[in-house]
Amino acid sequence: MVREKVTVSTRTLQWKCVESRADSKRLYYGRFILAPLMKGQADTIGIAMRRALLGEIEGTCITRAKSEKIPHEYSTIVGIQESVHEILMNLKEIVLKSNLYGTRNASICVKGPGYVTAQDIILPPSVEIVDNTQYIANLTEPMNLCIELQIERNRGYRIKTPNNFQDGSYPIDAVFMPVRNANHSIHSYVNGNEKQEILFLEIWTNGSLTPKEALHEASRNLINLFIPFLHAEEENLHLENNQHKVTLPLFTYHDRLAKQRKNKKEIALKYIFIDQSELLPRVYNCLKRSNIHTLLDLLNNSQEDLMKMKHFRIEDVKHILNILEIKKHFE
């Protein structure tokens, strides 16, 4: 556990981690301060940050399970101590971390008797288990248990519905949120004749990321949400001038980059990450391997630069151009 003495600057707005600890592999805690703030600002920031921490950060979890031996969700299987429903609930609690894009397949294939834990899950390379000791089931007889799993990265939560059942597989309530809880509190003080505030943020995570990482990602996501408002007047003017046009021309990379620089929007593009675009997984992986993380990074590369990447094709360039057309409101 790390604790620091709280010192507040009287001039520059600063943030600081004042306490950090790992209670277990699946429970991290962090406490942060932001100060000095004017009266009312701490509540504005605290409410927005809490909502972003709980609702805007992506996480990875198991969303579906399938096994030939399962007749229905509430059945029991000879040789397994738990019911099928209990096994699905245990799979729901497995904590994963990844930079996953879309869904991936995983599996469990074990022979009893013995305990089945998270370490028995065979995962794709892009996914890691936070706690290998997490319990799944107990096989009481010499039998084989094979379960096919689906892993997905998303945000918020998803409750299974009756129409989710397909191909003999069973959906699992998905809680993607890596932040388990977040609170904010305010300390007011007088500095001269001015009343100021200190914002305290408390963050608990499931171990797939640290509270500090969660704070950074939530802040970045809030910035991305507000960027369109910074250019609202320019966007309205652009729409008015082009209301009679039916089609938009297909820009080349250099044309796009020149236009973005002319409109001074490189700062906005710097905070729009490529994982926010509907890129094909192969295209996304090629870009990430070449250290292209934001739209600004992407526009700084010519078509020739992209074609030099391994496994990159001309069809991929067209796919990226289509994605950029969809994001034309940032032009």
TORKOL-4160 file (C-alpha; in steps of 0.2 Angstrom, whole numbers, padded with zeros to 4 digits, m for minus):
331
<pt num="1" X="0000" Y="0000" Z="0000"/>
<pt num="2" X="0006" Y="0017" Z="m0004"/>
<pt num="3" X="0001" Y="0033" Z="0005"/>
<pt num="4" X="0007" Y="0051" Z="0001"/>
<pt num="5" X="0005" Y="0067" Z="0011"/>
<pt num="6" X="m0008" Y="0078" Z="0003"/>
<pt num="7" X="0000" Y="0095" Z="m0003"/>
<pt num="8" X="m0011" Y="0107" Z="m0013"/>
<pt num="9" X="m0004" Y="0120" Z="m0025"/>
<pt num="10" X="m0011" Y="0137" Z="m0023"/>
<pt num="11" X="m0009" Y="0142" Z="m0041"/>
<pt num="12" X="m0008" Y="0128" Z="m0054"/>
<pt num="13" X="m0022" Y="0114" Z="m0056"/>
<pt num="14" X="m0014" Y="0098" Z="m0052"/>
<pt num="15" X="m0019" Y="0080" Z="m0049"/>
<pt num="16" X="m0010" Y="0067" Z="m0038"/>
<pt num="17" X="m0012" Y="0049" Z="m0032"/>
<pt num="18" X="m0012" Y="0050" Z="m0013"/>
<pt num="19" X="m0016" Y="0031" Z="m0009"/>
<pt num="20" X="m0013" Y="0015" Z="m0019"/>
<pt num="21" X="m0015" Y="m0003" Z="m0014"/>
<pt num="22" X="m0019" Y="m0020" Z="m0021"/>
<pt num="23" X="m0031" Y="m0029" Z="m0009"/>
<pt num="24" X="m0031" Y="m0045" Z="m0020"/>
<pt num="25" X="m0027" Y="m0050" Z="m0038"/>
<pt num="26" X="m0045" Y="m0045" Z="m0042"/>
<pt num="27" X="m0047" Y="m0029" Z="m0031"/>
<pt num="28" X="m0036" Y="m0014" Z="m0033"/>
<pt num="29" X="m0039" Y="0003" Z="m0025"/>
<pt num="30" X="m0033" Y="0021" Z="m0028"/>
<pt num="31" X="m0037" Y="0038" Z="m0021"/>
<pt num="32" X="m0033" Y="0054" Z="m0031"/>
<pt num="33" X="m0035" Y="0072" Z="m0028"/>
<pt num="34" X="m0037" Y="0087" Z="m0040"/>
<pt num="35" X="m0034" Y="0105" Z="m0034"/>
<pt num="36" X="m0036" Y="0119" Z="m0033"/>
<pt num="37" X="m0054" Y="0121" Z="m0040"/>
<pt num="38" X="m0066" Y="0135" Z="m0040"/>
<pt num="39" X="m0082" Y="0133" Z="m0030"/>
<pt num="40" X="m0094" Y="0121" Z="m0039"/>
<pt num="41" X="m0080" Y="0114" Z="m0051"/>
<pt num="42" X="m0076" Y="0099" Z="m0040"/>
<pt num="43" X="m0094" Y="0092" Z="m0041"/>
<pt num="44" X="m0095" Y="0095" Z="m0060"/>
<pt num="45" X="m0079" Y="0085" Z="m0063"/>
<pt num="46" X="m0083" Y="0072" Z="m0050"/>
<pt num="47" X="m0100" Y="0067" Z="m0057"/>
<pt num="48" X="m0093" Y="0067" Z="m0075"/>
<pt num="49" X="m0078" Y="0056" Z="m0070"/>
<pt num="50" X="m0088" Y="0044" Z="m0060"/>
<pt num="51" X="m0100" Y="0041" Z="m0074"/>
<pt num="52" X="m0085" Y="0039" Z="m0086"/>
<pt num="53" X="m0076" Y="0027" Z="m0075"/>
<pt num="54" X="m0091" Y="0016" Z="m0073"/>
<pt num="55" X="m0099" Y="0017" Z="m0090"/>
<pt num="56" X="m0086" Y="0022" Z="m0103"/>
<pt num="57" X="m0071" Y="0010" Z="m0100"/>
<pt num="58" X="m0070" Y="m0006" Z="m0110"/>
<pt num="59" X="m0067" Y="m0023" Z="m0102"/>
<pt num="60" X="m0066" Y="m0041" Z="m0107"/>
<pt num="61" X="m0076" Y="m0056" Z="m0101"/>
<pt num="62" X="m0084" Y="m0072" Z="m0106"/>
<pt num="63" X="m0101" Y="m0070" Z="m0115"/>
<pt num="64" X="m0106" Y="m0087" Z="m0121"/>
<pt num="65" X="m0103" Y="m0105" Z="m0117"/>
<pt num="66" X="m0107" Y="m0121" Z="m0126"/>
<pt num="67" X="m0105" Y="m0140" Z="m0123"/>
<pt num="68" X="m0113" Y="m0155" Z="m0130"/>
<pt num="69" X="m0116" Y="m0162" Z="m0113"/>
<pt num="70" X="m0128" Y="m0148" Z="m0108"/>
<pt num="71" X="m0146" Y="m0151" Z="m0112"/>
<pt num="72" X="m0152" Y="m0135" Z="m0104"/>
<pt num="73" X="m0146" Y="m0121" Z="m0092"/>
<pt num="74" X="m0154" Y="m0128" Z="m0077"/>
<pt num="75" X="m0149" Y="m0146" Z="m0079"/>
<pt num="76" X="m0136" Y="m0156" Z="m0069"/>
<pt num="77" X="m0123" Y="m0167" Z="m0076"/>
<pt num="78" X="m0118" Y="m0184" Z="m0067"/>
<pt num="79" X="m0100" Y="m0182" Z="m0061"/>
<pt num="80" X="m0100" Y="m0163" Z="m0059"/>
<pt num="81" X="m0104" Y="m0156" Z="m0042"/>
<pt num="82" X="m0111" Y="m0140" Z="m0048"/>
<pt num="83" X="m0126" Y="m0137" Z="m0059"/>
<pt num="84" X="m0124" Y="m0130" Z="m0076"/>
<pt num="85" X="m0131" Y="m0113" Z="m0070"/>
<pt num="86" X="m0118" Y="m0113" Z="m0056"/>
<pt num="87" X="m0104" Y="m0116" Z="m0069"/>
<pt num="88" X="m0111" Y="m0102" Z="m0080"/>
<pt num="89" X="m0111" Y="m0090" Z="m0065"/>
<pt num="90" X="m0093" Y="m0095" Z="m0061"/>
<pt num="91" X="m0088" Y="m0091" Z="m0079"/>
<pt num="92" X="m0096" Y="m0074" Z="m0077"/>
<pt num="93" X="m0084" Y="m0070" Z="m0063"/>
<pt num="94" X="m0068" Y="m0074" Z="m0073"/>
<pt num="95" X="m0058" Y="m0058" Z="m0074"/>
<pt num="96" X="m0049" Y="m0056" Z="m0091"/>
<pt num="97" X="m0039" Y="m0042" Z="m0099"/>
<pt num="98" X="m0035" Y="m0039" Z="m0117"/>
<pt num="99" X="m0033" Y="m0027" Z="m0131"/>
<pt num="100" X="m0046" Y="m0037" Z="m0140"/>
<pt num="101" X="m0055" Y="m0031" Z="m0155"/>
<pt num="102" X="m0072" Y="m0040" Z="m0158"/>
<pt num="103" X="m0075" Y="m0057" Z="m0151"/>
<pt num="104" X="m0063" Y="m0072" Z="m0150"/>
<pt num="105" X="m0065" Y="m0091" Z="m0146"/>
<pt num="106" X="m0058" Y="m0100" Z="m0131"/>
<pt num="107" X="m0061" Y="m0117" Z="m0123"/>
<pt num="108" X="m0060" Y="m0128" Z="m0108"/>
<pt num="109" X="m0055" Y="m0147" Z="m0110"/>
<pt num="110" X="m0051" Y="m0156" Z="m0094"/>
<pt num="111" X="m0052" Y="m0174" Z="m0087"/>
<pt num="112" X="m0058" Y="m0178" Z="m0070"/>
<pt num="113" X="m0058" Y="m0181" Z="m0056"/>
<pt num="114" X="m0052" Y="m0164" Z="m0050"/>
<pt num="115" X="m0055" Y="m0145" Z="m0049"/>
<pt num="116" X="m0058" Y="m0134" Z="m0064"/>
<pt num="117" X="m0051" Y="m0117" Z="m0063"/>
<pt num="118" X="m0047" Y="m0102" Z="m0074"/>
<pt num="119" X="m0030" Y="m0109" Z="m0078"/>
<pt num="120" X="m0038" Y="m0123" Z="m0088"/>
<pt num="121" X="m0045" Y="m0110" Z="m0100"/>
<pt num="122" X="m0036" Y="m0111" Z="m0117"/>
<pt num="123" X="m0036" Y="m0092" Z="m0122"/>
<pt num="124" X="m0031" Y="m0083" Z="m0139"/>
<pt num="125" X="m0014" Y="m0074" Z="m0138"/>
<pt num="126" X="m0022" Y="m0057" Z="m0136"/>
<pt num="127" X="m0031" Y="m0062" Z="m0119"/>
<pt num="128" X="m0024" Y="m0064" Z="m0102"/>
<pt num="129" X="m0032" Y="m0071" Z="m0085"/>
<pt num="130" X="m0030" Y="m0060" Z="m0070"/>
<pt num="131" X="m0032" Y="m0073" Z="m0057"/>
<pt num="132" X="m0028" Y="m0091" Z="m0063"/>
<pt num="133" X="m0035" Y="m0098" Z="m0046"/>
<pt num="134" X="m0053" Y="m0093" Z="m0050"/>
<pt num="135" X="m0065" Y="m0108" Z="m0047"/>
<pt num="136" X="m0076" Y="m0115" Z="m0061"/>
<pt num="137" X="m0082" Y="m0133" Z="m0056"/>
<pt num="138" X="m0077" Y="m0149" Z="m0047"/>
<pt num="139" X="m0077" Y="m0165" Z="m0057"/>
<pt num="140" X="m0080" Y="m0179" Z="m0045"/>
<pt num="141" X="m0078" Y="m0194" Z="m0057"/>
<pt num="142" X="m0066" Y="m0199" Z="m0071"/>
<pt num="143" X="m0075" Y="m0189" Z="m0085"/>
<pt num="144" X="m0071" Y="m0177" Z="m0099"/>
<pt num="145" X="m0078" Y="m0160" Z="m0099"/>
<pt num="146" X="m0076" Y="m0149" Z="m0114"/>
<pt num="147" X="m0084" Y="m0131" Z="m0115"/>
<pt num="148" X="m0082" Y="m0119" Z="m0130"/>
<pt num="149" X="m0081" Y="m0101" Z="m0124"/>
<pt num="150" X="m0084" Y="m0084" Z="m0133"/>
<pt num="151" X="m0074" Y="m0069" Z="m0126"/>
<pt num="152" X="m0079" Y="m0051" Z="m0130"/>
<pt num="153" X="m0072" Y="m0034" Z="m0126"/>
<pt num="154" X="m0086" Y="m0020" Z="m0124"/>
<pt num="155" X="m0092" Y="m0008" Z="m0111"/>
<pt num="156" X="m0106" Y="m0007" Z="m0098"/>
<pt num="157" X="m0116" Y="m0023" Z="m0096"/>
<pt num="158" X="m0127" Y="m0035" Z="m0106"/>
<pt num="159" X="m0141" Y="m0045" Z="m0098"/>
<pt num="160" X="m0145" Y="m0061" Z="m0107"/>
<pt num="161" X="m0162" Y="m0062" Z="m0115"/>
<pt num="162" X="m0172" Y="m0078" Z="m0122"/>
<pt num="163" X="m0167" Y="m0074" Z="m0140"/>
<pt num="164" X="m0149" Y="m0075" Z="m0136"/>
<pt num="165" X="m0149" Y="m0094" Z="m0136"/>
<pt num="166" X="m0142" Y="m0101" Z="m0152"/>
<pt num="167" X="m0134" Y="m0117" Z="m0158"/>
<pt num="168" X="m0135" Y="m0125" Z="m0142"/>
<pt num="169" X="m0124" Y="m0112" Z="m0133"/>
<pt num="170" X="m0129" Y="m0102" Z="m0118"/>
<pt num="171" X="m0127" Y="m0083" Z="m0116"/>
<pt num="172" X="m0119" Y="m0077" Z="m0100"/>
<pt num="173" X="m0123" Y="m0060" Z="m0091"/>
<pt num="174" X="m0108" Y="m0049" Z="m0097"/>
<pt num="175" X="m0102" Y="m0036" Z="m0085"/>
<pt num="176" X="m0088" Y="m0028" Z="m0095"/>
<pt num="177" X="m0085" Y="m0014" Z="m0083"/>
<pt num="178" X="m0067" Y="m0015" Z="m0075"/>
<pt num="179" X="m0071" Y="m0002" Z="m0063"/>
<pt num="180" X="m0081" Y="m0010" Z="m0049"/>
<pt num="181" X="m0085" Y="0006" Z="m0039"/>
<pt num="182" X="m0080" Y="0025" Z="m0040"/>
<pt num="183" X="m0084" Y="0038" Z="m0027"/>
<pt num="184" X="m0080" Y="0057" Z="m0026"/>
<pt num="185" X="m0079" Y="0069" Z="m0011"/>
<pt num="186" X="m0076" Y="0087" Z="m0009"/>
<pt num="187" X="m0065" Y="0097" Z="0003"/>
<pt num="188" X="m0068" Y="0116" Z="0004"/>
<pt num="189" X="m0056" Y="0128" Z="0011"/>
<pt num="190" X="m0053" Y="0147" Z="0010"/>
<pt num="191" X="m0038" Y="0154" Z="0001"/>
<pt num="192" X="m0037" Y="0172" Z="0005"/>
<pt num="193" X="m0054" Y="0180" Z="0001"/>
<pt num="194" X="m0058" Y="0165" Z="m0012"/>
<pt num="195" X="m0066" Y="0149" Z="m0008"/>
<pt num="196" X="m0058" Y="0134" Z="m0016"/>
<pt num="197" X="m0061" Y="0115" Z="m0017"/>
<pt num="198" X="m0051" Y="0099" Z="m0017"/>
<pt num="199" X="m0059" Y="0085" Z="m0027"/>
<pt num="200" X="m0055" Y="0067" Z="m0020"/>
<pt num="201" X="m0058" Y="0052" Z="m0032"/>
<pt num="202" X="m0059" Y="0034" Z="m0025"/>
<pt num="203" X="m0058" Y="0020" Z="m0038"/>
<pt num="204" X="m0059" Y="0001" Z="m0036"/>
<pt num="205" X="m0055" Y="m0010" Z="m0051"/>
<pt num="206" X="m0056" Y="m0029" Z="m0054"/>
<pt num="207" X="m0037" Y="m0030" Z="m0057"/>
<pt num="208" X="m0038" Y="m0030" Z="m0076"/>
<pt num="209" X="m0031" Y="m0012" Z="m0075"/>
<pt num="210" X="m0025" Y="m0001" Z="m0061"/>
<pt num="211" X="m0035" Y="0014" Z="m0054"/>
<pt num="212" X="m0023" Y="0026" Z="m0062"/>
<pt num="213" X="m0025" Y="0018" Z="m0079"/>
<pt num="214" X="m0044" Y="0018" Z="m0077"/>
<pt num="215" X="m0043" Y="0037" Z="m0073"/>
<pt num="216" X="m0032" Y="0040" Z="m0088"/>
<pt num="217" X="m0044" Y="0031" Z="m0100"/>
<pt num="218" X="m0060" Y="0038" Z="m0092"/>
<pt num="219" X="m0052" Y="0056" Z="m0095"/>
<pt num="220" X="m0048" Y="0052" Z="m0113"/>
<pt num="221" X="m0065" Y="0045" Z="m0116"/>
<pt num="222" X="m0073" Y="0061" Z="m0109"/>
<pt num="223" X="m0062" Y="0072" Z="m0120"/>
<pt num="224" X="m0067" Y="0062" Z="m0136"/>
<pt num="225" X="m0085" Y="0064" Z="m0131"/>
<pt num="226" X="m0084" Y="0083" Z="m0130"/>
<pt num="227" X="m0072" Y="0086" Z="m0145"/>
<pt num="228" X="m0087" Y="0088" Z="m0158"/>
<pt num="229" X="m0094" Y="0103" Z="m0148"/>
<pt num="230" X="m0077" Y="0112" Z="m0150"/>
<pt num="231" X="m0081" Y="0113" Z="m0169"/>
<pt num="232" X="m0100" Y="0115" Z="m0169"/>
<pt num="233" X="m0100" Y="0132" Z="m0178"/>
<pt num="234" X="m0088" Y="0126" Z="m0191"/>
<pt num="235" X="m0098" Y="0110" Z="m0194"/>
<pt num="236" X="m0115" Y="0119" Z="m0195"/>
<pt num="237" X="m0107" Y="0131" Z="m0208"/>
<pt num="238" X="m0100" Y="0117" Z="m0218"/>
<pt num="239" X="m0117" Y="0108" Z="m0218"/>
<pt num="240" X="m0126" Y="0124" Z="m0224"/>
<pt num="241" X="m0114" Y="0127" Z="m0238"/>
<pt num="242" X="m0116" Y="0109" Z="m0244"/>
<pt num="243" X="m0134" Y="0106" Z="m0241"/>
<pt num="244" X="m0138" Y="0104" Z="m0260"/>
<pt num="245" X="m0123" Y="0092" Z="m0263"/>
<pt num="246" X="m0128" Y="0074" Z="m0265"/>
<pt num="247" X="m0111" Y="0065" Z="m0264"/>
<pt num="248" X="m0094" Y="0069" Z="m0256"/>
<pt num="249" X="m0077" Y="0067" Z="m0266"/>
<pt num="250" X="m0066" Y="0053" Z="m0260"/>
<pt num="251" X="m0050" Y="0062" Z="m0253"/>
<pt num="252" X="m0033" Y="0055" Z="m0254"/>
<pt num="253" X="m0022" Y="0054" Z="m0238"/>
<pt num="254" X="m0012" Y="0070" Z="m0243"/>
<pt num="255" X="m0028" Y="0080" Z="m0247"/>
<pt num="256" X="m0035" Y="0075" Z="m0230"/>
<pt num="257" X="m0020" Y="0079" Z="m0220"/>
<pt num="258" X="m0018" Y="0096" Z="m0229"/>
<pt num="259" X="m0036" Y="0100" Z="m0225"/>
<pt num="260" X="m0035" Y="0095" Z="m0207"/>
<pt num="261" X="m0020" Y="0106" Z="m0205"/>
<pt num="262" X="m0028" Y="0120" Z="m0213"/>
<pt num="263" X="m0043" Y="0119" Z="m0201"/>
<pt num="264" X="m0031" Y="0117" Z="m0187"/>
<pt num="265" X="m0039" Y="0101" Z="m0181"/>
<pt num="266" X="m0024" Y="0090" Z="m0178"/>
<pt num="267" X="m0027" Y="0092" Z="m0159"/>
<pt num="268" X="m0044" Y="0084" Z="m0160"/>
<pt num="269" X="m0037" Y="0070" Z="m0171"/>
<pt num="270" X="m0024" Y="0066" Z="m0159"/>
<pt num="271" X="m0037" Y="0061" Z="m0146"/>
<pt num="272" X="m0047" Y="0050" Z="m0158"/>
<pt num="273" X="m0040" Y="0032" Z="m0157"/>
<pt num="274" X="m0041" Y="0020" Z="m0171"/>
<pt num="275" X="m0050" Y="0007" Z="m0160"/>
<pt num="276" X="m0065" Y="0019" Z="m0160"/>
<pt num="277" X="m0067" Y="0015" Z="m0178"/>
<pt num="278" X="m0075" Y="0000" Z="m0186"/>
<pt num="279" X="m0059" Y="m0006" Z="m0194"/>
<pt num="280" X="m0057" Y="m0024" Z="m0199"/>
<pt num="281" X="m0047" Y="m0034" Z="m0186"/>
<pt num="282" X="m0033" Y="m0038" Z="m0198"/>
<pt num="283" X="m0032" Y="m0019" Z="m0203"/>
<pt num="284" X="m0032" Y="m0014" Z="m0185"/>
<pt num="285" X="m0018" Y="m0026" Z="m0180"/>
<pt num="286" X="m0007" Y="m0020" Z="m0195"/>
<pt num="287" X="m0009" Y="m0002" Z="m0190"/>
<pt num="288" X="m0005" Y="m0006" Z="m0171"/>
<pt num="289" X="0010" Y="m0015" Z="m0176"/>
<pt num="290" X="0016" Y="0000" Z="m0186"/>
<pt num="291" X="0013" Y="0011" Z="m0170"/>
<pt num="292" X="m0002" Y="0020" Z="m0178"/>
<pt num="293" X="m0013" Y="0023" Z="m0163"/>
<pt num="294" X="m0024" Y="0038" Z="m0168"/>
<pt num="295" X="m0032" Y="0046" Z="m0183"/>
<pt num="296" X="m0018" Y="0059" Z="m0183"/>
<pt num="297" X="m0005" Y="0045" Z="m0184"/>
<pt num="298" X="m0015" Y="0037" Z="m0199"/>
<pt num="299" X="m0016" Y="0053" Z="m0209"/>
<pt num="300" X="0002" Y="0057" Z="m0207"/>
<pt num="301" X="0005" Y="0041" Z="m0217"/>
<pt num="302" X="0003" Y="0041" Z="m0236"/>
<pt num="303" X="m0005" Y="0027" Z="m0246"/>
<pt num="304" X="0013" Y="0021" Z="m0251"/>
<pt num="305" X="0018" Y="0021" Z="m0233"/>
<pt num="306" X="0003" Y="0010" Z="m0229"/>
<pt num="307" X="0006" Y="m0002" Z="m0243"/>
<pt num="308" X="0024" Y="m0005" Z="m0236"/>
<pt num="309" X="0016" Y="m0013" Z="m0221"/>
<pt num="310" X="0017" Y="m0032" Z="m0220"/>
<pt num="311" X="0001" Y="m0041" Z="m0225"/>
<pt num="312" X="m0007" Y="m0024" Z="m0230"/>
<pt num="313" X="m0017" Y="m0024" Z="m0247"/>
<pt num="314" X="m0025" Y="m0010" Z="m0258"/>
<pt num="315" X="m0042" Y="m0016" Z="m0252"/>
<pt num="316" X="m0037" Y="m0011" Z="m0235"/>
<pt num="317" X="m0033" Y="0007" Z="m0240"/>
<pt num="318" X="m0051" Y="0008" Z="m0248"/>
<pt num="319" X="m0058" Y="0001" Z="m0232"/>
<pt num="320" X="m0049" Y="0015" Z="m0222"/>
<pt num="321" X="m0054" Y="0028" Z="m0233"/>
<pt num="322" X="m0072" Y="0023" Z="m0231"/>
<pt num="323" X="m0070" Y="0024" Z="m0212"/>
<pt num="324" X="m0063" Y="0041" Z="m0214"/>
<pt num="325" X="m0078" Y="0046" Z="m0224"/>
<pt num="326" X="m0089" Y="0041" Z="m0210"/>
<pt num="327" X="m0079" Y="0052" Z="m0198"/>
<pt num="328" X="m0080" Y="0067" Z="m0210"/>
<pt num="329" X="m0088" Y="0078" Z="m0196"/>
<pt num="330" X="m0070" Y="0080" Z="m0189"/>
<pt num="331" X="m0065" Y="0088" Z="m0205"/>
